[in-house]
Amino acid sequence: MEFIDLKTQQDRIKDDLERRIKKVLDHGNYIMGPEIFELEEKLETFTSTKHCITVSSGTDALLISLMAIGINPGDEVITTPFTWVSTAEVIALLGAIPVFVDIESSTCNIDQSKIESAVTEKTKAIMPVSLYGQPSDMQEINQIARKYGLIVIEDAAQSFGAKYKEDISCNLSDIGCTSFFPSKPLGCYGDGGAIFTNDENIAQICKEIRLHGAESKHWHTRIGVGGRMDTLQAAIVLSKLEGFPSEIERRLTIGDRYNNFFDSQSIERVKQKEDRTSVFAQYTIFSDHREKLTNHLKQKKIPTAVHYKFPINQSPAYINFCRGKTPVSDEVSTRVLSLPMHPYLTEEDQDMIMKSIKDFSAK
Ligand SMILES: Cc1ncc(COP(=O)(O)O)c(C=O)c1O
């Protein structure tokens, strides 16, 4: 059993994948080839956003976005400590200060009720993370941002395809950033990512930063990065995009099955709120005996993972950014355990996983 099974997916799309890769090899436009623009257009349609800018990774999507809105040294960006390091890393890289606000214990997303008291005159942006595939309370977060004139950047690296009220993740705030890292819900076979916005000015600046700050060829009007996505990776995402809506359906079905079972057994899990969906980049439960449960599942050849063992504000490189305490984040980091989750997880495997966890809990 795989934690995330990319092979079954690849077998299903092999012909289309090979056709698209061959096409790139034939035309030879490896950088900013036609597949880049085709993908950007299709992703704009998928998310109903006006602008999609593909980039070299999810991390670079966040970095370029922060650069585009003019984050400077000493500025503060409010975010969650319970995330992959990239979220805080890009803030610190620009000399800005990640201000960590604690999370909700049920969703593991940033607790919007704690954001306003973290706003200072230095605050420039809020960067909520749609953790495990589920958006945060974006409406409330956008309201706080409007009140204080802040920009909201959704770190949607894990939530591409998730719904929040009537909208799709990446189109829930000023800017949305996603990742096409292979294990993400929509992944490529290397590094890749995308920025989404409805703001033409921000889109134009992101495009220029992606290309070393060039307004036109060899004319560099701003400091930029080498942040382009490869044409080959775009071709791979294009191939996967066709089956993506049905893969999301499968993820929802498996997530529901897991949810119903764990609820019936009173096994604690990450909860989803009613006005949104999760695409379950991770399916995560809580356990007070994580190590023992991990070993029990390992004996049954069930792989697991921990997202995340340490909140970012406990990491040595980020400890100086700590202001207040984030006890919820500290606590859940000792209890979270992610289970196998991918669209091709069979019912038989799901049953085996659920039964094994039930047996452990009954001990
Ligand atoms: C929440 C979050 N933010 C940012 C990233 C960075 O994406 P990438 O690995 O494509 O740079 C990831 C990917 O692991 C992530 O999970």
The ligand as a MOL file (V3000), in Angstrom:
LIG
                    3D

  0  0  0     0  0            999 V3000
M  V30 BEGIN CTAB
M  V30 COUNTS 16 16 0 0 0
M  V30 BEGIN ATOM
M  V30 1 C 1.4920 24.6390 2.9790 0
M  V30 2 C 2.5920 24.6120 1.9580 0
M  V30 3 N 3.1160 25.7740 1.5410 0
M  V30 4 C 4.0780 25.8170 0.6040 0
M  V30 5 C 4.5840 24.6550 0.0400 0
M  V30 6 C 5.7030 24.7730 -0.9360 0
M  V30 7 O 5.4410 24.1830 -2.1720 0
M  V30 8 P 6.6670 23.6440 -3.0560 0
M  V30 9 O 7.1440 22.3760 -2.4280 0
M  V30 10 O 6.0600 23.4510 -4.4040 0
M  V30 11 O 7.7150 24.6830 -3.0610 0
M  V30 12 C 4.0660 23.4160 0.4370 0
M  V30 13 C 4.5550 22.1780 -0.1610 0
M  V30 14 O 4.9700 21.2600 0.4950 0
M  V30 15 C 3.0440 23.4020 1.4290 0
M  V30 16 O 2.5160 22.2430 1.8400 0
M  V30 END ATOM
M  V30 BEGIN BOND
M  V30 1 1 1 2
M  V30 2 1 2 3
M  V30 3 2 2 15
M  V30 4 2 3 4
M  V30 5 1 4 5
M  V30 6 1 5 6
M  V30 7 2 5 12
M  V30 8 1 6 7
M  V30 9 1 7 8
M  V30 10 2 8 9
M  V30 11 1 8 10
M  V30 12 1 8 11
M  V30 13 1 12 13
M  V30 14 1 12 15
M  V30 15 2 13 14
M  V30 16 1 15 16
M  V30 END BOND
M  V30 END CTAB
M  END
